[in-house]
């Protein structure tokens, strides 16, 4: 059986298999039922490794051993394999999340928090800045900033940017109902549908003249994007985060002037 290397590579990545496992598995898929010797001949995997590989595939739920002489192996239906792999991944993720939750309540976490607090106190406030690359990373950083918001959030964004950020803003608004969130943006059909169900502490005004992308938290932290999201691929989107109360307050005042002029 000749299987293209690119196909085997994709299978390895999708199902987290090693090269011998994926060769034996595809060989069995092509036969449905076969002995270890037959699979070794078809796949090119050495016979000395075939039984170990089949045992591994059996544990992962890819094959079933059929009792009898000689012992044969039966391929499991692909849809069932996908379900089994998803279940294993979900269990692994759940266990990892639980482990991290346990760390947060442990003495270990207190120690690393203490180290961070000690270190951050020695940092000049003007050094609290950084570049954030990639749209997913920008949204993750924005989420972290929103969790620190106490009094106000100011956002200027594009229609597509508004659609991406509204779920985070809505989550923040529900947790802190005293938080005042003001947004200036152009609106498209999707964003107009979303804003109908927003929390009352989120206020939006439409402007077709302001073309910018930035957010200000409590007149202290700013995250601004350096490119137009209409022409920039999400992988190359860039944001700059700065902790600067002086500039944040100044930019916030300019925002309020524009806000008051809009209907």
Order of alpha helices (4+ residues) and beta strands (2+ residues): alpha-alpha-beta-alpha-alpha-beta-beta-alpha-alpha-beta-alpha-beta-alpha-beta-alpha-beta-beta-beta-beta-alpha
